[in-house]
Amino acid sequence: MAFTADGEPVASESDAFYFPWSGTDVSRREISCILPGQLYLTNCRGVEDLSALQELGITHVLCINEQENLFPDKLVYYNVSDVTDDPEMAEALKAKFTDAFDFIDAASAAGRCVVHCAAGISRSSTLVLGYLIARKGMTLRQAFVHTICRRRVIWPNDGFWERLVELEREALHLEAPSLPLPLYQQWAEMTEEDHRKAATTLDRGP
């Protein structure tokens, strides 16, 4: 795990583990590219910046924040409703997976899609991870590492993570999850200081 001069964590695919980081206002509203020319992830503020969306060629918005389409003549909007960022809402969110993934596929055929929730951390990232598993054939670990390296602030809640583990098993027919919930929960308990110490130990070598 590397850190910027401002102390912000930067994820790398070579990292052994990760920890949750809620980020700054700037990092949360960033329109993060997950799949070039196809799929992006942001928060509720990111989708209010029409010029930034147009500069990226974004034509479709998948919203899981029950937010009004501010630019109906410019953007095609699909709203996933009645799902809050609560582990108890995990089944409700999973029930939306297929329609959400179909929307992303349709958007990709016609333009580019951005997915967002309020913070761009949990609900929207769950849909993006699920899409990478169900439609791109990634394992959950691969999808998570791929996404957190492109948007450091993602971190689905535990209930959503359990549904992603189920989706991985159903879609890829794996005998064991690639990133089981207990390990994910262990990562969630790690701190920035733990990562700094681990990086120092690795740098020193045996």
Helices and strands as residue ranges (DSSP letters): E 2-3, E 9-10, H 25-29, E 32-35, E 39-42, G 46-48, H 50-55, E 60-63, E 76-79, G 87-89, H 90-94, H 97-110, E 113-116, H 123-134, H 140-148, H 158-172, H 181-189, H 192-204
